[in-house]
Amino acid sequence: MTKEIKQHCSFCEIEASASVPMIAGAEGHICEACVILASQVVSSWGKKKALSEIPKELPKPKEIKELLDQYVIGQDLAKEILAVAVYNHYKRLKHENSKVAGLGSADQSVEIGKSNILLIGSSGTGKTLLASTLAKIVGVPFAVADATTLTQAGYVGDDVENILVRLLDVANGDISKAEWGIVYLDEVDKIARSPEQAIGTRDVSGEGVQQALLRLVEGSLVKVSVKGRRKDQGGSGGDSVMIDTRNILFLAGGAFPGLEKYVEQRLVPGHTAIGFHAEMNAAEKPKLEEMLNATQPDDLKKFGLIPEFIGRFPVLAPLEPLDIDALIRVLTEPKNALVKQYQQLFSFDDVELEFTQDALEEIAKQAIEHNTGARGLRGIMEKVLRRIMFDIPSRENVERCIVNAEVIKGEQDVEVIEHEESEKVTQ
């Protein structure tokens, strides 16, 4: 009688049994433990490939801030916070690279966490510009998502998982690269629960979104739909893939209008005395930037963010309101300054555009009056220059255009100097 040969794993040589099933191949078998190990090894190959595409030289915080200074005026505190966060994000990737490479246990004994950042500042102070400028600096995938388009799962609107779909698209479908990306959530103050909201009423675009974002922001395995994506674009032949968000750095930003009143209530307690005994505390009222700098998690809770969501963003980065001097610098100093942009547009028609100092001051004043910050500067300049930009292409003898404060105020037209007469002709 021929003795039955027991099956064994071709990798670890373990014998098959009721508790150790085998997967049969053409010329051998493999056990469940070796399948799991092989899966981990193959996954590490993708991570090594993704890490090899990241620059080996880590940009130092000062270098990151210097690059931000070229595009964003002021906001030194916010720039320092972002520079440190991005630098630490790079170091975390380097640490992960050590783990993938299989270095000693001493290197793997400490698991480095991430510190998500919440940018707080009024409209037009540069929150979105800081985020988009970071996208040019970092060597990892960077995605921007608008929180106002998100709704709780099961309702009309985008699910929070769509944020990861955008990040995956930026990473060209490479899951390993997307898992070390950076996400900026804009207008996050719009998902705060309204104080007037009735208790027990489902808030699908406010508190519901905050609840849905918790798992995403903190770090977990999230199923993301890749329906319609080819295999060479990151698809796996199925309709969904799993993305690990533990190493994805999340930045959130919002104007948080009215937040200062909660900070003021905490910093300057109200007086109960009335009439002649009341104390005048108007002089004691802190400035807006001082109140934003003093923002505490409890103030954000009163504004309408849930404690769990606040806890996922431990670093608060306040942005100061821009004054006239700062707005003038915004107009003239950055690489993409508006004055430089319009001067370039006029130069395409061989015309020189000049703004006087009082014109720049008037533009800044109007932006502050409209409470639009730096975002409103383009609208003011477009309104002032619209007529002259309409006429210039049809005129061949224009040499220079001068804009002064009276033009910004609407009291006179742009001053035009022609080639032939070399004298001022009012348009």
Secondary structure, DSSP 8 states (H G I E B T S, - for coil): -------B-TTT--B--SSS-EEE-SS-EEEHHHHHHHHHHHHHHHHHHHHHTS-SS---HHHHHHHHHTT--S-HHHHHHHHHHHHHHHHHHHHHHHHHHT--HHHHSS------EEEE--TTSSHHHHHHHHHHH-SS-EEEEEGGGB--TTSSSB-TTHHHHHHHHHTTT-HHHHTT-EEEEESGGGGS--TTS-TT---TTTHHHHHHHHHHHH--EEEEE-TT--GGGT--SSSEEEEE-TT-EEEEEE--TTHHHHHHHHHS------GGG----GGG---HHHHHHT--HHHHHHHT--HHHHHT--EEEE-----HHHHHHHHHSSTT-HHHHHHHHHHTTT-EEEE-HHHHHHHHHHHHHTT-GGGGHHHHHHHHHHHHHHHGGG-SSEEEEEE-HHHHHTSS--EEEETTT-SEEE-
